[in-house]
Amino acid sequence: MSAAVLSASLLLAASPATAADKAGAKAAPIKAATRAAAGSAAAQGPMNPSETLGPASDDDKASNNAPKSTKAPPPSRIPGMARFRSIGTDDTVMYDAPSDKAKKLYQAPRGMPVEVIAVLQGWVKVRDMEGDIAWVLRDDLSDRRTVVASTTVPLYQEPNADAPQWFEAARGVVFELEDDKPDDAGFVRVRHADGQSGYVELGQVWGI
């Protein structure tokens, strides 16, 4: 398992960056948190497409009235394309299994994007930018969409690599997605924690 984890800059609305802002606009990437040594790789196991993060189906509702089994159901696979969420609480504990008694792997910062892999009752199995897999409480996730810089990322004023740049953000800096649909040129509109909006190239961020 990776020796570092991402942590997020707070995403706050503000006015466009001043010259002083731009000078220091390489917002510090989230500080690394100590991960537990590689051990159990976050409870894999068979999957069954019976539960998703969306509203419950009629079949799901009917199954709620069925006799309860003492054995936990296998985690469900998210149908279709990968779904992304972000960490919705501060210093969210990430576990190696879907239980608060499981091994604690690390603490994830608010805003960090994660890829949803599976859902098991009140737990969600996720993957982060580094490829590390963990379980998190469903209530600790947010629908707020964010991306994280996977390299040094220029924030352009227009969706064009020849456009002027507001600044460059260091690897690990988190942006809030303002539009999760890339344009034909492969740019997405994002907002930095200082309130500055702009465009980043899709291939230079993770979480979409």
Buried (B, 14 or more C-beta within 10 A) or exposed (E): BBEBBBBBBEBEEEEEBEEEBBEEBBBEBBEBBEBEEEEEEBBEEEBEEBBBBEEEEEEEEEEEEEEEEEEEEBBBBBEEEEBBBBBBBEEBBBBBBBEEEBBBBBBBBBBBBBBBBBBBEEBBBBBBBBEBBBBBBBEBBBEBBBBBBBEEBBBBBEBEEEBEBBBBBBBBBBBBBEEEEBEEEBBBBBBBBBBBBBBBBBEBBBBB
